[in-house]
Amino acid sequence: MEKYDIAIIGGGPVGMFAAFYAGLRDTKTILIESLATLGGQVTALYPDKRLLDVAGFAGVTGRELITRLDEQMRVFPVEVALETTVIDVVKEADDFLVTTNTGQIRAKTVIVATGKGAFKPRALAVEGVDDLVGRGVHYFVADKDYFVGRDVMIAGGGDSAVDMALMLDEVTKSTRILHRREQFRALEQSVKALQTSAIIQDTPKKITALTPQADGKLQIELAHVKDAQQQEQLLVDDLIVNYGFISENKTVQNWTVQPATERFVYVTDQTMATDIPGLFAIGDASYYAGKADLIAVGFGEVPTAVNAAIRLFDPDRGGPGHSSSLVL
């Protein structure tokens, strides 16, 4: 049975950077991802979205970020196991037994980077909407070029909705954004960009009905949130619903190891360690007071977790040097 120094569970951006950093520290590491591709939610949900909070980039698309992380990760010999679901993690005397759908491995330490687990979009609560998914109604934007020259409405008022509206407005014929509140809940600079754009703002309004048209367009009926008598109808080619996502970690909840949790993720200390020695959590899989669930925060947690793991199984090894002194 293969034995590793570190098993990283979860191949999103934070897990990928952890695999690179573990390689930088010359450890025998495996990165385990249940999906067929790396990148997690970034790849699945918003590959063309510009991410503004990644250090060193004035703006980078999700697709470009994952490509660069992949190139960085493969500088060192890190084993990557795709389409591999971790079914169980058992703490034994000096290591962990990790059982997957393809077999078993042993690891001296485990770093969980699964985020909040499997995810599905929050649905639009309008009759008949399920029958229109893929026929004018969308929950994901896999390729913004699909929307070139089209009339598009985005429903939602958070960061993702505002950023998506700004992104698509570069290629659409017209862009509208619908929000139940008068104020948007996105980053201040994004809201400023929205206010100075040509994007039409429908606030505070909600969708009450959807009706497909013979020409393929979608009729949307709107009502004012504070006065239901104020109603209007409009036609669009596409409605993108961006009400956030519902996450669940059923697989993780079935593992034998069960560290303390808060808000359905693992509680960690300042070294990103859980209350089970040798088990660490980073990114959206971890919680501590004041935690912000951002990719940038997860990246910062990576060296802390990897270095703490190394100190645990190899306390005589020297601490990390400056990466600028290495020759790659």
N, C-alpha and C positions, 0 to 999 in steps of 0.2 A: 504494500500500500504506500502510495506516494506521500511524503511528508514535507510540508512547507513551513517556512518561518512565519509567513503572514498569509492568511486567506482573506481577500477583500470581497465582500458580497455586495454586488450592485455596480453596474457599469455605466452609470450616468456620469456627468462631468466631474463630480467630486471623486467618485470611485476611480475614474480614469487618471485623474491627477494623483490620487493616492498610489496607484500602481506605478506611475512614473517615479514618484518620490521614494517609494520602497525600493525600486530598482537603483535609484541614485545612491541609496544607502547600502547597496550590494546585498540585498536579502533575496532569498528564494521565495518568490511570491506568485500567487495565482489570483486572477481576477475572474469572478464568477458572475455571469449575467444570464437571466432567464430568457431574455428576448434574443432575436436572431441578429440584432445589430446593437452597437454601443450607442450611448447618448441619452438613454432614458427618456424623460418627458421632453427634453429639448428636441431630440430627433423626432419623437412621435407627434408632438403638439405644435411646435412653432419653429421649424427649421429656418424659415426666412425672416423671423422677427429679429430686429436689431436689439441686442442686449447692451445696456448702457452702464452697467455697474461692474464690468470686468476690468480689473486694473490693466493699464497699458493699451487699452483700446478706446478710442472716442466713440466707437460703436462697432459691434461685430455681430454678424448673423449667427443664429444657432448652428446652422450647418457648418459655417466656417470655423466656429469655436470647436465643434466636435472633431472636425478634420485636423485642426492643429493639435488638439489634445491627443488624438490618435498618433500623429507623427511624433509628438514628444514622448508618449508612453513607450513607443517601440524603439527608442534609442537604446534601451536596456532589454535584456532577455526576460520579459515578463510573460508568463503563460496566461492566455486568455481562453476561457471556456464559455462559449455562447450557447444559447438554447439549453442552459443548464440551471435547473431550479433547485435551490437548497431546500430539501424536505425537512431536515433536522440538524440541529447542532447540539452536541452533547459535551459537557465539560468533564474531562477525565483528569487523572492525577496531574500530569505535566503538560497536557495539550488538549486539543479539541478534536472530536470525531465529527466530520462534516459529511452528511449523507445527501446526495443529490439524485436526480432522476437517472443519472448515468453511472453512478458508482459511489465510492467513498474515498475520502482523503483525510489525512491528519494535518493539523496546523498547530504550531506553538501558540499563535495568537490569531484572533479574528477581528477584522474591522468591518462593521456593518455600515454600508453606504447605500441602503435601499430606498432612501427618501421615505415617504409616507406609504410606500407600497403601491399596489395596483390602483389604477385611477380610472374614473369615468366622468364624463361631463355632467354638470347639473343641467337637467332638462328644462326646456321651456314648457311651462304649465299651460298649454293651450291645446284644445281638442284637435285631434288629427295631426299633430306635429310629427309624430313618429313615422307616419306614412310619407312625409315630405322630406325626410332626411335623405340627402343625395339628390333631391329633386327641387332644389332651391334653398333648402335649409341645411346648414353646415354647423358642426361643432369643432371641426379641425380645419386648419389651412395648411395643407401639405405643400402646396405650390402656388405662390401668389400670382404666377403668370396666368393661371386659370381665370383670374378676375380682370384681366386686361380688357378695357373698354366696356365694362359692365356697371350697372347701377347696383350698389351694394349698401346694405344696412348692417351695422354691428350693434348687437344688443348687449349692454354691460357698461359698467362705469368704473372699473378698477384699472390697474396698470396694464393688464393684458389687453383689455378691450380698447383702451386709448392708444396703446402702442400699435395694435393691429390696425386701427383706423388710420393712423398716421402712415403706416407701412403701405397699406392698400391704396391710399389716396394718391400714391405715386403712379399707379397704373390704371385705376378705375376711371370710368366715365364720370361717376358721381359717388360720393361716399357720405353716408349718414351715420350718426351714432345715437343710440337710444338709451336713456338712463332713467330710472325711477326717481332719482333725486335731482335736485337742481345743481348740486356740486359733484364733480367727479372726484374719485378717490385714488387717482394716480399720482405719480411723482410730480412735484411742482413744475419742473421744467417740461415734462410731457404735457401737462395741462396748458402751460403757456403756449407750447407749439400748437396744440389743438385750437386754442382761442384765436390764433393768428392764421389758421389754415382756412381753406375753403370748405372744410367738412361741415355738413349741416348737423346741428345739435337739436335733437328732439328730447326736451326735458321739461318738467318731470312727467314722463309718460310711460305707459305700459302697453304691451301687445294684448289684444283681446281676441283676435281671430286671424286665421290665415286661409287664403283661398287661392289654389292654383288656377292659372289662366290658360286658355287654349294655346296662346302663343309662347308658353313656357315661363312667363313672368309670374310673380307671386304678389297677390294683393294682401296688404297688411292693414289691419284695422287697429287704430291706436285710440287710447282714451287717456285723458288727463288724470293723473293720480289723485289730485285733490278735487276734481270735479268731473265725475263720470259722464256728465252731459256733454262735455267738450270732446267730441270724437272727430276722427278724420280717417281717410283712406289714402293709401299711396301704393304705387307699383314699384317693385324692384326686381332685379334678376336673381339676387341672392340675399339671404338673411343668415348672418353668422352669429350664433348664440355664444356668448362668452360670459357665463355666469360662474365660472370657476369649476372646480373639480371635487369629486368625492373620492377620498382615498381610503383604502383598507389594507391592512397588513395581516390578512388571515394566515398566510403561510408562516410568517414570523411568529404569530401568536400560537402556532402549533409546535414550535420548537421546544425541545426539552429545556434548554436554557431560557430562563425568564427573568431578565433584569428588571429593576424598578422602572416604571414608566410614568410619564406625565404627558397629558394631551396625546396619548396613544403612541408616543415615541420614547426612546430610552433616555433616562436621566443620566447625565455625564458630569464628571468633575472637570477641573481645569486642565487635565491631561486627556480629556475625551474618553476617559475610562468609565465603564458602567460599574455596578456593584458586584459584578462577576469578574474576578481577576483574569486578565488576558483578553477580555471582550471589550472592544471599543466601538464607539458610534460617532459618525461624522455627518455633516450636511443636515438635510431635513430629517434624518433618522435619530438625531440627538436633540436633547432639550436641556437648557440651563437658564437661569434667570437672565433676562435681557436679550435672549437669543433672537436674531433676525434671520428668517429663512430665505437667505439669498445665496446664489452661487458663489459670490465673492467671499461670504463668510465661511462657506464650506471649504473653499480653497485654503483659507487661512488655518482651518482646523487640521488639515492634512498633515503638515510636518509635526504638529504637536502629537497627534495620534501615532504616527509611524515611529517617531523617536521614543515615545513612551513604550510602545510595543517592543522595540529593540532593547531598551533598558531592562525590560522584564525578562526576556529569554537570553540576553547576553549582557549582563550588568558590567562586565569588564571592558566592553567595547567603548572606545572613546566617543565623545559626543559629536554631533554633526559639525563638519567644517563648513566654510563658506563655499557655496556651489561654484562661485566664480574661479576658484582655484583648481577646478577639475578640467581635464582635457577630454572632450567628447570626440 
